[in-house]
Amino acid sequence: MISSCPRLVVAGTHSGVGKTSVTLALVSALKQRGLKVQCFKVGPDYLDPTYLKLASNRPCYNLDGWMMGRRYVQSLFTARCGDADIAVVEGVMGLYDGAYPTTPEGSTAELARWLEAPVILVVNVHGMAGSVAALVKGYAELDGAPAIRGVIANRCGSDVHREWIREAVRAFHLPMVVGTVPRGAFPDLRSRHLGLVTADGRNLATATLTALGATLEAHASVDEILRIARSPVARTRTTTSGTSLGRTAEGLAGGKSGAEEHAGHVEVTTTTAFPCADPSRVRLGVAFDEAFHFYYQDNLDALEAGGAELVRFSPVHDVAVPVRLDALYLGGGYPEEHAHALSKNESMLESVREFVKAGRPVYAECGGLMYLSQAIERLDGTHYAQVGLLPCRTRMLRCLKSLGYVEVTLAADSLFGPEGSRLRGHEFHYSELVNDPLETDDWQAVYRAQRRRGGDVSPEGFQRGNVLASYCHLHFASCPGAVEHFLGRCRV
């Protein structure tokens, strides 16, 4: 059963319309009213959740229909809303943009229907007046549309322009305009690559959040938005194509595939996501600093619930990995931005090498892979030596190397399951491997990675002994068999 907590999805007609600013402003305004706000982010993005976490002062969770499946999404949402007054979900790209151009999988529209949540649609109205009615009508009435209950017109011009927008929407009996925000009214948010930079107190100060909330209060009816959030949405029958339902319990054992529901996904609770099969604790070192901080919160929750004690450490600042660790988890981030500092910290590099020599499990994804490589080559051609475990170096590119969903089938036994197991995740990186790690005899590719774009299958997931390094960011919390398998390897 889905939580009865009031909820709202903030969606956009497309990327760049200002939905992140609107979402942060709404969260700030609700916090100012004394409400406990639980935030979620649709899609695989790591950066927006850091802003929502600061704004709400609570962990923000990703919700992704393609990676996680409906049952897991609904369970996670319900569990994390247990003590909240309202849930605010920021959409991804445009309302109907997802894993495929012709199906709802992975889209904000799919998530809104699954959560039975009303939608506030953010529209950039710069340069339009009456045409806004056609735009809103299309989004509200497309086959399978979620319940759009309000419109926020962003980047309005004069007072006359704002009134024209309201009149155009009202004349066609479309969802009401609940806000008209002038151009330049919201403070700017720093961006990098395809999205925001990671949020911290320097680029998202309390004063900025306060200004965002005050702007929304001045140019929108927060009372009406609250009324919409508290109004029930009629439950509608939704369908999901088989391609998004391919990871079952049997699939994790190398069995069924295709159009089956996520039978292997368990209900998430507020106390424990997965029962601990072994009472012994696993001390798992998690790299966490300005260079490494891309982690799904529910991945970490699942590891803790499965019996792991997460011990954060900094490859940039600490002199060595923490003592008495059973395994290391090196997540993504911006190691290229801190390559010099990482390279200078020779005691940490040697500590990681010694940890690997001891035979303990090490899982590294994306930025973690770069850290384990021979060196990172920056755009200016400078090289900075890293751990030197993976027999290749990585090179930064000016253009995006890979972006999109990926389904991984294990080609051999690995840290996350036996051969044939399947997991889902995504890739997003501007770096590439300069040479092939598989040219050496002792490394093997244990992933058959199938990307949604183009459907090509390629070897990935470079493994030697108990070390696994990959560019894929896996969502393993939605595959409890993978969590149990990983922690089991850590206990050996």
Salt bridges, closest charged atoms under 4 A:
ASP48 OD2 - LYS41 NZ 3.01
ASP83 OD1 - ARG58 NH2 2.71
GLU90 OE2 - LYS41 NZ 3.42
GLU116 OE2 - ARG235 NE 2.60
GLU141 OE1 - LYS137 NZ 3.04
ASP159 OD1 - ARG162 NH1 3.58
GLU163 OE2 - ARG170 NH2 3.39
ASP200 OD2 - ARG202 NH2 2.56
GLU217 OE2 - ARG33 NE 3.09
ASP223 OD1 - ARG33 NH1 2.56
GLU224 OE2 - ARG227 NH2 2.50
GLU260 OE2 - LYS256 NZ 3.71
GLU261 OE2 - ARG70 NH2 3.12
GLU267 OE2 - ARG71 NH2 3.80
ASP278 OD2 - ARG491 NE 3.84
GLU290 OE2 - HIS317 NE2 2.73
ASP298 OD2 - HIS475 NE2 2.68
ASP301 OD2 - ARG80 NH2 3.64
GLU309 OE2 - ARG283 NH1 3.34
GLU336 OE2 - ARG192 NH2 3.16
GLU337 OE2 - ARG192 NH2 3.03
GLU350 OE1 - ARG353 NH1 3.03
GLU354 OE2 - LYS357 NZ 3.48
GLU365 OE2 - HIS473 ND1 3.67
GLU377 OE1 - HIS383 NE2 3.30
GLU377 OE1 - ARG393 NH1 2.39
GLU407 OE2 - ARG424 NE 2.66
GLU427 OE2 - HIS429 NE2 3.84
GLU427 OE1 - ARG451 NE 2.73
GLU432 OE2 - ARG395 NH2 2.59
GLU432 OE1 - LYS401 NZ 3.13
ASP442 OD2 - ARG464 NH1 3.12
